[in-house]
Amino acid sequence: MKTINTELASYITNNLNLLCQSTLRTQRQSTAPLSAYESQKRDLKYLQDTQYTLQYLSRAIDLDSPLLFEEFIQWLKTLLTGLGFSESAILTFLRYLKMTLIEVIPDHLHSTLQIYLDLIDPAFHSNKSGDLHLVSDLPFWTNITQNYLDSVLSGRRNDAVSGLMHYVSDIDSIKQIYLNVLQPAQRQVGKLWHLNKISVAQEHYATGVTQLFMSQMYAHIFTTEIKHKRIVSVCVQGELHEIGLRMVTDILEMEGWDTWFLGANMPISGLIETLIEKQVHVLAVSATMTFHLPQVESIIKAVRAEPKLARIQILVGGYPFLIDNTLWSKLGADGFASDAAVAVDVAESLYLKVVSG
């Protein structure tokens, strides 16, 4: 049965262009004329921001998750202010968007729509901190992480990698570097980009350096030892943030699992074939962006529909699941992990369900 949330989300998605153009017309009528060139640039940026906001709104409504949209508004404010937009300009944009939605969307959907629109002002004016901090409980690792970041963001790849190699002695030391240096460092890089303190190029370079170090650890991590716990890890199609799941997969390998990291853009049919062939116990699926959650759901439904995979357990992770910790169950997964360390414990408990069931 089609719910009001599903109907509203579908209406927004199916009328995305209409809603974007209507919002743009309202904005044009309320601002001073610009030159043709400047007007074209402004309109393009305006349409992009409107489309992005509507996509997030649609996904949040479809998943019945006000938390996702609330978090997005806070994220959008931080991003746009970092790019030089004033708070008043951002609020004006959001006000025009609300006006358009109320005007265009059918009346019988307004009560549900209003729940989400009422979140905008409180979320925007919340005092959520944008401060930067390194996530580590131990000063020893915090200092190493800071040195690593300083080298990476200064373009000193060799210094960054060699600095970490100094602390590599055995499998446990590699695991500690993953958990206490690489994981918080990557989070910090993402935060710096969000605050417009580093460029996209620097973000990509940092990820590349982290991947370089990880690749040099593979001779230590991967062995020919026979292992009984098996997991396949995959990102949804179009996902650009693979490194978090790659870290999780490597740590599971260090914890005695046989692992297969398939990355992003893996066709679902090929994934199903791999799960059957490898007789996998757990499937790990990662999505960083809210509008990729329907693809997570599609993977889960495809796995559940295959009789040969009736006992497999599905673990999900990624940023949206941190915002709303009920999403994993709404999508039909068996559990979720907030970080790499938690993923090890959750995967172990899911494995025990398979072998004891």
TIFI-912813 format. One line per field, with one value per residue (C-alpha): residue number from 1; x negated, y negated, z negated. Coordinates in nm, 4 decimals, always signed. Layout:
! TIFI-912813
pos = NUM,...
x = X,...
y = Y,...
z = Z,...
END
This chain:
! TIFI-912813
pos = 1,2,3,4,5,6,7,8,9,10,11,12,13,14,15,16,17,18,19,20,21,22,23,24,25,26,27,28,29,30,31,32,33,34,35,36,37,38,39,40,41,42,43,44,45,46,47,48,49,50,51,52,53,54,55,56,57,58,59,60,61,62,63,64,65,66,67,68,69,70,71,72,73,74,75,76,77,78,79,80,81,82,83,84,85,86,87,88,89,90,91,92,93,94,95,96,97,98,99,100,101,102,103,104,105,106,107,108,109,110,111,112,113,114,115,116,117,118,119,120,121,122,123,124,125,126,127,128,129,130,131,132,133,134,135,136,137,138,139,140,141,142,143,144,145,146,147,148,149,150,151,152,153,154,155,156,157,158,159,160,161,162,163,164,165,166,167,168,169,170,171,172,173,174,175,176,177,178,179,180,181,182,183,184,185,186,187,188,189,190,191,192,193,194,195,196,197,198,199,200,201,202,203,204,205,206,207,208,209,210,211,212,213,214,215,216,217,218,219,220,221,222,223,224,225,226,227,228,229,230,231,232,233,234,235,236,237,238,239,240,241,242,243,244,245,246,247,248,249,250,251,252,253,254,255,256,257,258,259,260,261,262,263,264,265,266,267,268,269,270,271,272,273,274,275,276,277,278,279,280,281,282,283,284,285,286,287,288,289,290,291,292,293,294,295,296,297,298,299,300,301,302,303,304,305,306,307,308,309,310,311,312,313,314,315,316,317,318,319,320,321,322,323,324,325,326,327,328,329,330,331,332,333,334,335,336,337,338,339,340,341,342,343,344,345,346,347,348,349,350,351,352,353,354,355,356,357
x = +0.0000,-0.1319,-0.1852,-0.1546,-0.5314,-0.5950,-0.3448,-0.4975,-0.8538,-0.7543,-0.5814,-0.8950,-1.1186,-0.8898,-0.8451,-1.2011,-1.2487,-0.9145,-0.9953,-1.3468,-1.2260,-0.9417,-1.1803,-1.4161,-1.1335,-1.0440,-1.4076,-1.4407,-1.1357,-1.2809,-1.6370,-1.7937,-1.8707,-2.2224,-2.4193,-2.3326,-2.6567,-2.6250,-2.2566,-2.3326,-2.6002,-2.3728,-2.0786,-2.2888,-2.4192,-2.0680,-1.9219,-2.1983,-2.1448,-1.7673,-1.7869,-2.0312,-1.8089,-1.4964,-1.6690,-1.7633,-1.4148,-1.2585,-1.4801,-1.4234,-1.0457,-1.0464,-1.2398,-1.0217,-1.3377,-1.3104,-1.6565,-1.8144,-1.6663,-1.7473,-2.1107,-2.1175,-2.0052,-2.2872,-2.5327,-2.4118,-2.4484,-2.8074,-2.8979,-2.7489,-2.8779,-3.2217,-3.1848,-3.1122,-2.7327,-2.5717,-2.3281,-2.0560,-2.1095,-2.0858,-1.7704,-1.6181,-1.6903,-1.5243,-1.2251,-1.1703,-1.1968,-0.9348,-0.7007,-0.7325,-0.6714,-0.3558,-0.2304,-0.2986,-0.2494,+0.1131,+0.3044,+0.3598,-0.0186,-0.0705,-0.0425,-0.3321,-0.5300,-0.4891,-0.6569,-0.9780,-0.9455,-0.9029,-1.2465,-1.4301,-1.4502,-1.5304,-1.7936,-1.9476,-1.9716,-2.0925,-2.4258,-2.5727,-2.9465,-3.1571,-3.4797,-3.7599,-3.8974,-4.0861,-3.8881,-4.1201,-4.1128,-4.4919,-4.7239,-4.9921,-4.7796,-4.6447,-4.9978,-5.0755,-4.7500,-4.8229,-5.1719,-5.0268,-4.7655,-5.0204,-5.2357,-4.9445,-4.7910,-5.1325,-5.1725,-5.4516,-5.3353,-5.6625,-5.6886,-5.3302,-5.3786,-5.7261,-5.6038,-5.3463,-5.5821,-5.7911,-5.5113,-5.4498,-5.5757,-5.3029,-4.9373,-4.8111,-5.0183,-4.8729,-4.5225,-4.5937,-4.7159,-4.3997,-4.1718,-4.3621,-4.5270,-4.3777,-4.0116,-4.0157,-4.2450,-4.0013,-3.7129,-3.9142,-3.9875,-3.6169,-3.5397,-3.8061,-3.6583,-3.3075,-3.4315,-3.6019,-3.9426,-4.0930,-4.0206,-3.8682,-4.2145,-4.3645,-4.0865,-4.1511,-4.5270,-4.4810,-4.2689,-4.5293,-4.8067,-4.5969,-4.5312,-4.9038,-4.9893,-4.7132,-4.8376,-5.1855,-5.0299,-4.8688,-5.1740,-5.1258,-4.7446,-4.6631,-4.7817,-4.7127,-4.5790,-4.2440,-3.9714,-3.6157,-3.4412,-3.3633,-3.2478,-3.1960,-3.2043,-3.0489,-2.9632,-2.6512,-2.6774,-2.7950,-2.9527,-3.2737,-3.3775,-3.5137,-3.8005,-3.5983,-3.4618,-3.8045,-3.9445,-3.6671,-3.7376,-4.1119,-4.0544,-3.8188,-4.0897,-4.3267,-4.0626,-4.0548,-3.7998,-3.8265,-3.7299,-3.6378,-3.6225,-3.4270,-3.4240,-3.1572,-2.9665,-2.9294,-2.6188,-2.3722,-2.3637,-2.7418,-2.7228,-2.4640,-2.6787,-2.9821,-2.7890,-2.6698,-3.0075,-3.2024,-2.9367,-2.9524,-2.8250,-2.8001,-2.7521,-2.8682,-2.7106,-2.8221,-2.6570,-2.7795,-2.5101,-2.1440,-2.0224,-2.2107,-1.9986,-1.7466,-2.0373,-2.1185,-1.7568,-1.7709,-2.0777,-1.9130,-1.5907,-1.7856,-1.9782,-1.6605,-1.4940,-1.7658,-1.6809,-2.0465,-2.1272,-1.8542,-2.0960,-2.3263,-2.3376,-2.3599,-2.5612,-2.5268,-2.7239,-2.7922,-2.7046,-2.3211,-2.3117,-2.5006,-2.2385,-1.9366,-2.0189,-1.6823,-1.7554,-1.9265,-1.6138,-1.3870,-1.5944,-1.5857,-1.9447,-2.0468,-2.2719,-2.4832,-2.8231,-2.9204,-3.2934,-3.5536,-3.5979,-3.2243,-3.2003,-3.4251,-3.1979,-2.8754,-3.0113,-3.1132,-2.7650,-2.6046,-2.8386,-2.7331,-2.3693,-2.4455,-2.6385,-2.4020,-2.0844
y = +0.0000,-0.3401,-0.5612,-0.9388,-0.9612,-0.7522,-0.9540,-1.2847,-1.1672,-1.0396,-1.3671,-1.5657,-1.3302,-1.3170,-1.6954,-1.7917,-2.0148,-2.1927,-2.2620,-2.3854,-2.6191,-2.7519,-2.8289,-3.0022,-3.2202,-3.3293,-3.4139,-3.6138,-3.8231,-3.9167,-4.0195,-4.2977,-4.2244,-4.1109,-4.1021,-3.8141,-3.6313,-3.6804,-3.5894,-3.2644,-3.1687,-3.2509,-3.0618,-2.7493,-2.7518,-2.8170,-2.5252,-2.2917,-2.3842,-2.3544,-2.0135,-1.8856,-2.0058,-1.8541,-1.5200,-1.5049,-1.6123,-1.3416,-1.0660,-1.1762,-1.1794,-0.8415,-0.6909,-0.8713,-1.0273,-1.3934,-1.3527,-1.3120,-1.6362,-1.8243,-1.7154,-1.8131,-2.1691,-2.2033,-2.0529,-2.2899,-2.5942,-2.5010,-2.4320,-2.7504,-2.9830,-2.8312,-2.9247,-3.2863,-3.2995,-3.5004,-3.3335,-3.5722,-3.4710,-3.1005,-3.1574,-3.3510,-3.0602,-2.8185,-3.0500,-3.0610,-2.6836,-2.6448,-2.8862,-2.6865,-2.3523,-2.4759,-2.6327,-2.3412,-2.0261,-1.8976,-1.9998,-1.6473,-1.6073,-1.9325,-1.7974,-1.5561,-1.8148,-2.0679,-1.8340,-1.8653,-2.2327,-2.3160,-2.1655,-2.4146,-2.7219,-2.5381,-2.3249,-2.6285,-2.8218,-2.5286,-2.5640,-2.2479,-2.2831,-2.2979,-2.2885,-2.0656,-1.7992,-1.4744,-1.1687,-0.9715,-0.8830,-0.8685,-1.1712,-0.9427,-0.8634,-1.2190,-1.3524,-1.0917,-1.1689,-1.5420,-1.4855,-1.2573,-1.5170,-1.7977,-1.5985,-1.4945,-1.8414,-1.9889,-1.7486,-1.5509,-1.1986,-1.0222,-1.1892,-1.0888,-0.7233,-0.6845,-0.8486,-0.5744,-0.2958,-0.3769,-0.2352,+0.0843,+0.3927,+0.6577,+0.7082,+0.5450,+0.2329,+0.2060,+0.2383,-0.0367,-0.2670,-0.2008,-0.2722,-0.5537,-0.7381,-0.6644,-0.6590,-0.9885,-1.1486,-1.0742,-1.2108,-1.5248,-1.5664,-1.5428,-1.8019,-2.0388,-2.0140,-2.0748,-2.3930,-2.5007,-2.4937,-2.2557,-2.1981,-1.8934,-1.8214,-1.8144,-1.5853,-1.3428,-1.3610,-1.2775,-0.9762,-0.8647,-0.8792,-0.6777,-0.4175,-0.4078,-0.3244,-0.0638,+0.1057,+0.1382,+0.3244,+0.5950,+0.8221,+0.8336,+0.8471,+1.1092,+1.4661,+1.8122,+1.9284,+2.1111,+1.9021,+2.0016,+1.6620,+1.5060,+1.1537,+0.9597,+0.5784,+0.3533,-0.0142,-0.1181,-0.2217,-0.5808,-0.5920,-0.7957,-0.7247,-0.3694,-0.4064,-0.3696,-0.0314,+0.0732,+0.0026,+0.2067,+0.4954,+0.4885,+0.4881,+0.7848,+0.9660,+0.8955,+1.0306,+1.3695,+1.3274,+1.4201,+1.0962,+0.9833,+0.6071,+0.5394,+0.1588,-0.0475,-0.0048,+0.3704,+0.4931,+0.6580,+0.9730,+1.0084,+0.9459,+1.2216,+1.4649,+1.3843,+1.4286,+1.7716,+1.8808,+1.7775,+1.9102,+1.5849,+1.5448,+1.1640,+0.8952,+0.5420,+0.2548,-0.1079,-0.4325,-0.7810,-0.9916,-0.9902,-0.9756,-0.6455,-0.4719,-0.3380,-0.1460,+0.0052,+0.1171,+0.2629,+0.4712,+0.5973,+0.6915,+0.8748,+1.0755,+1.1596,+1.2768,+1.5371,+1.8702,+1.9756,+1.6751,+1.7315,+1.7431,+1.4541,+1.1567,+0.7991,+0.5264,+0.1638,-0.1506,-0.5044,-0.8594,-0.8410,-0.5500,-0.7583,-1.0333,-0.8057,-0.4773,-0.3265,-0.3366,+0.0026,+0.1818,-0.0246,+0.0889,+0.4538,+0.5009,+0.7117,+0.4562,+0.1452,+0.0242,-0.3298,-0.2793,-0.0170,+0.1081,+0.1522,+0.3272,+0.6068,+0.6747,+0.6537,+0.8767,+1.1342,+1.1376,+1.1719,+1.4594,+1.6396,+1.6022,+1.7734,+2.0683,+2.1220,+2.0901
z = +0.0000,+0.0972,-0.2096,-0.2217,-0.2689,+0.0408,+0.2442,+0.1352,+0.1989,+0.5436,+0.6270,+0.5429,+0.7408,+1.0433,+1.0499,+0.9677,+1.2701,+1.2170,+0.8518,+0.9357,+1.2095,+0.9952,+0.7109,+0.9546,+1.0896,+0.7369,+0.6715,+0.9962,+0.9139,+0.5770,+0.6685,+0.8690,+1.2384,+1.3275,+1.6514,+1.8827,+1.7939,+1.4191,+1.4323,+1.6145,+1.3599,+1.0679,+1.2148,+1.2732,+0.9148,+0.7831,+0.9778,+0.8587,+0.4929,+0.5278,+0.6932,+0.4298,+0.1449,+0.2988,+0.3530,-0.0145,-0.1187,+0.0989,-0.0411,-0.4014,-0.3516,-0.1781,-0.4703,-0.7272,-0.8727,-0.9756,-1.1298,-0.7865,-0.6557,-0.9757,-0.9493,-0.5813,-0.6579,-0.9118,-0.6608,-0.3858,-0.6097,-0.6988,-0.3371,-0.1898,-0.4614,-0.4038,-0.0373,-0.1312,-0.1303,-0.4093,-0.6471,-0.5329,-0.1697,-0.2575,-0.4627,-0.1723,+0.0604,-0.1816,-0.2225,+0.1556,+0.1663,-0.1066,+0.0739,+0.3954,+0.2277,+0.0549,+0.3764,+0.6112,+0.4031,+0.3776,+0.0654,-0.0667,-0.1061,-0.2958,-0.6505,-0.5956,-0.4001,-0.6795,-0.9294,-0.7278,-0.6385,-1.0080,-1.0711,-0.8507,-1.0746,-1.4023,-1.2282,-1.0608,-1.3878,-1.5969,-1.7726,-1.6308,-1.6496,-1.3366,-1.5371,-1.4205,-1.6485,-1.6088,-1.7145,-1.9390,-2.3058,-2.3320,-2.3022,-2.1574,-1.8514,-1.8277,-1.7793,-1.5140,-1.3343,-1.3368,-1.1961,-0.9290,-0.8327,-0.8246,-0.5835,-0.3627,-0.3377,-0.2615,+0.0295,-0.1410,-0.0575,-0.1371,-0.4766,-0.5594,-0.4664,-0.6159,-0.9359,-0.9788,-0.8699,-1.1769,-1.3950,-1.1946,-1.3756,-1.3589,-1.2635,-1.5828,-1.5185,-1.1671,-1.3080,-1.5604,-1.2837,-1.0836,-1.3809,-1.5513,-1.2618,-0.9207,-1.0246,-1.2205,-0.9615,-0.6787,-0.8848,-0.9493,-0.5797,-0.5006,-0.7665,-0.6338,-0.2838,-0.4192,-0.5898,-0.2648,-0.4327,-0.1767,+0.1918,+0.3593,+0.5020,+0.1522,+0.0328,+0.3184,+0.2626,-0.1071,-0.0203,+0.2315,-0.0292,-0.2737,-0.0045,+0.0729,-0.2881,-0.3049,+0.0118,-0.1433,-0.4365,-0.2235,-0.2353,-0.6125,-0.6154,-0.3527,-0.4085,-0.2678,-0.6031,-0.5805,-0.7433,-0.8206,-0.8439,-0.5057,-0.4210,-0.0985,-0.1082,+0.1524,+0.2018,+0.3892,+0.7521,+0.7919,+0.4455,+0.4505,+0.0919,+0.0831,-0.1592,-0.4795,-0.3762,-0.2493,-0.5976,-0.7581,-0.5204,-0.5893,-0.9651,-0.9355,-0.7385,-1.0272,-1.2658,-1.0942,-0.8162,-0.4514,-0.2788,+0.0711,+0.1263,+0.4474,+0.4349,+0.6069,+0.9340,+0.8896,+1.0763,+0.8396,+1.0538,+1.0231,+0.6502,+0.6049,+0.8042,+0.5864,+0.2623,+0.3741,+0.5112,+0.2007,-0.0418,-0.2288,-0.5847,-0.5935,-0.3282,-0.4172,-0.2211,-0.2462,-0.1355,-0.2212,-0.0550,-0.1558,+0.2040,+0.2466,-0.0184,+0.2380,+0.3931,+0.0535,+0.0307,+0.3831,+0.2929,-0.0249,+0.1576,+0.4278,+0.1690,-0.0245,+0.2965,+0.3660,+0.1925,+0.1921,-0.0289,-0.2855,-0.5789,-0.4863,-0.7249,-0.5962,-0.7678,-0.6561,-0.7316,-0.6195,-0.7137,-0.6870,-0.9296,-1.1865,-1.1652,-1.2020,-1.3727,-1.2755,-0.9013,-0.8880,-1.0069,-0.7789,-0.4811,-0.5884,-0.7056,-1.0044,-1.1702,-1.1235,-1.2386,-1.3293,-1.2655,-1.1835,-1.5405,-1.5902,-1.2517,-1.3782,-1.6754,-1.4742,-1.1967,-1.4573,-1.6110,-1.2671,-1.1835,-1.5013,-1.3965,-1.0669,-1.2093,-1.5017,-1.2936
END
